[in-house]
């Protein structure tokens, strides 16, 4: 298992995943942070970035924050 820090940017004009240069990711999504919708989209984007199934990616910290920690089960 590995943990990755993610800086989420909800309600962006585009969807993109980018390395932040410090081992984490920056994720832009068009989804609004309403009832966890953006978290779900970010989780799926992180899974796609690492080439794993979305079911193998779990949000561990930051459900209501832009700064999140996801755990990836390799």
Buried (B, 14 or more C-beta within 10 A) or exposed (E): EEEBBBBBBBEBEEBEBEEEEEEBBBBBBEBEBEEEEBBBBBBBBBBEBBEBEEEEBBBEEBEEEBEBBBBBEE
